[in-house]
Structure formats: C-alpha cells, structure tokens
Amino acid sequence: MHSIKALFPQQIKNYYHLAQAILANIWYGFPARKLRVIGVTGTDGKTTTVQMIAAILQKANRKVAVASTINFVIDGKEEKNLSHYTTEDSFAVQKFMRKAVDAGCEYLVLETSSHALDQHRVWGVAYAVAVITNVTREHLDYHKTIEKYRAAKRELFKKLKSNFQFSIFNFQSISNDKIFKTTKKISVVNLDMENPEEFLTFNADEKFAYSTKSHQSSVISHHEDLKFEIVKAEKIELGINYSKFKIQSASWRTKFTLNIPGLFNIENALAAICVALGEGIDLALASEALAEIKAVAGRMEAVANEIGANILVDFALTPNALEKLYGLLSSVKKPTAKIIAILGSCGDRDQGKRPLMGEIVAKYADIVILTNEEPYHEEPQRIIDDIFAGIENKTENENLWRILDRRSAIAKALSLASKDDIVCITGMGNFETMVVGDQKLPWNDKQVIQEELGKMQ
C-alpha cells in the first residue's frame, strides 16, 4: 500500500482529499457552521496550546469540544487519539464536529496540521480564531521547502472569513441547528517567531500578538501599518516543574503560575490568554484555569520514581523543540546533576533534521543514547546513524550509545541515573503504539519506564 501511494503526485492525491472533504461536509450537514472553531497550528506547541485554550473556555462555563494530537473531548467526555494524526481525515473531522454540535457544544478547539491544510481536510471549516505558535524546520519531506511549509500554515488565516456558505445549494435544511451567532474573527500570532508579519497581515476583527521578549520587536518598528494588540510576559521565573510570569497593560494586569515548566510553555499560555481576551474572558479566571493544569500527556510529563531522578517524557520532534527543551533542562538542573538524553527520529520523514537533532542534544546532555523511534518503512539503524552523524564531543560507549531496542535504551538510561539527574525521553510522547512498516505495535514510553523502574527495585 505504501509503495502504491508513492506512485501518485501529492497534487493528484489532494484532489481526492478535496472531493472527500466536500462529501463529508454534505454528509454531516456542514456542522462547522454551528460551532465557533478555534484553529491552532504551528510546528511546536500546538497540543499544549489547545489544551490550555480548552481549559480556559471550560472554566468560563463554555461548552467545548477538543480535537488534538493526544485526545478528543466533547463537553468533558474524553477519548485518547490513537491515530497518530494531528488532524484526521475529513470524514472523521466532520463526524466529530457533528457529534459536538449534537452534544450542544459552542466551541471546537481544533489542532490543525500543515498537512491537513494543504490536503483540504478542513475544507468547509470557517475558523473564527486562528492561532500560530511558530514555524521551524519540520515536514520538509512533504513540503520540500520551508517557504512552502509556511505557506501551508498561512492557509489557516485565509480561512478567517464569514461562516462558510455552499455556493450552489443550501444544505441548512439538513439540520435544524442554529448557526453560531458570533461572527467576530480573531488572529493570534507569536511575535517572537521568524517573520510574524506574514501572519499579521490577514484580515481579522481583532489581532493579538504575544511575546516573551523584553526588547521592542522589529516587527513593530518596521511595520507600523500593522494594527494589533501585544500581550507580553514579564518578570518570568522558570523552574524544573513550574513557570511564572505576569502580563500587564493599561487594560489588564494579571499574574500567572503554571505547573508545567519552560519558556515555550509560557509562549503557549500567552497564545491561550490572547484567545481568552478575544472571547471576552476575564484574565483572573484564565489564570485560575491555567494554574489547574498539572500536566499535558506526553509533554514534559514527569514519571514518579524512587531513585530521586527527574524522569521526563516529551514529544519533542524538531531541532527547535529540542533546543528549547534541553536549554531549559540545562538551566534548571543542579550543578552536580547529569542530563541523560534518549532520542530517535521518525522514519519516512525529513532526514535532513536528524544530524541537527543529534548536534543539539549532545551540546546540552552529559549522556546521549540513540534509539529506535517509529521507523515506518525505513531501516531503524540508518535513522540512528543519521542522528549520530551530527554528534560531536562525545565518546561512543562512554557517554554515547547506539541501542536499537528502545526498551533496552530506556533501561540503560535508568541504570546510569542518580539522585537529581534528569532523564529525558523524547519523540513519542503519550503514543500508545509504535509504527513499524504497516503495523502499529503496542508501545508507551511512560509505561515502559515504569516497568523498567520496577525491575530495579
């Protein structure tokens, strides 16, 4: 099946996706017209931002549905996303929207991938809010260039328009549901990302940009014609298991405490705060909602243990995500503690990023263990060797290992860990399966860690 699909150019396959999306909209009665859809896209941080936005909306007593990489939620009832897709195919998306409408949901927070935007999987969805977290190197196996990748992300902001109407027939008679009355369109852009102005030029009733930087952005000075409200984090404090900041302006002043660490999670929180402001939600309430988030599955998720180490599972897949993650860990670890890193890279994906990932992790970690992740149809050892090629200043079999079996790699890392050390396992997050060829084999990093810890007792 894999080889047959590869015979068709992506543009041809996209026509099929478009036709499928049109049929899905018709079949389920254009349910997006009855929801206020908040779309979140970006290379890193999408899933956490979606969970934060949903938590704030729920705290404000809004009836919310969520579709993300890790879960599906309809008005508080949750199911895990076992598909490994950020945004599912159009029939699955439309079916989920229909369920959300039937359950009386007002909002849908939809994690939206560049693949879904390029392949028309979200055709027919008129987004009310568009959020971009960042764009860094990823998916170049598919998009080929970073410029095309950014262009795909911009498609989300092009969908900020009046509620979708099918131009030939009126399918409103399919359902008696009322079309969502609020039509205000909102855009939210990370001011600290590269070339944010590309996403600030799209029409919206309200535009928000967020930042963790203390300096005046060049975007502001060079693009005075762009009108947007800036939400800036100040007095930032970072720890191994928390982060704190405050935002203030002439209109608002609020302190925030997150039970999840990292400057990148402050960025994610700022994006959610911008959505809250756009939706007229009090920031004190937003602060309460964010403080109640203890963890996001597979994202800087701590694993309890009796050896006194800080064992973390994270989804980081990109050079940018690894730079931010290990930069944080390096800054908050105790002086005598080691950082032990376990990483691999997904098969059938951008091969050029692999040595960059190895270089970044080796720069920060004291010990690096390379292992299998999800090889898909590639040879796992080749993937590991690609990462190995970027590593410098490490000696193999002393502070650098290539261990093909992921369980054995995790066991090795745990055997090397002492009190206060940081053991970080990246790449698979909360996934319940590992894709090998055309098979999905049972696998969960956190569960394996717990099993291997049990063997050490």
Protein Blocks (a to p, Z undefined) as FASTA:
>chain_A
ZZmmmmpcfklmmmmmmmmmmmmmmmnopmmlmpccdddedjehklmmmmmmmmmmmmno
pacddddfkbcceehiacddfkopabdcfklmmmmmmmmmmnopabdcddddfklmmnop
mgoiacfbdcdfbdcdehklmnopaklmmmmmmmmmmmmccddddfkbccklmpmcdcdf
blcdcddddfkbghkllmmmpccfbdcdddfbfbdcfklmmmmmbccdddddehiacdfk
bccdddddfkbccddddfbecjklmmmmmmmmmmmmmnopafklmmmmmmmpmbdehiap
acddfkopacdddfbfbfklmmmmmmmmmmmpcfkbccdddddddehiafklmmmmmmmm
mmmpmbdcdddfbeojacfklmmmmmmmmpghiaehklgccdfblmlmmmmmmmmpcehi
acddehjlmafbdcehjbccdddfklmmmmmmmmmZZ
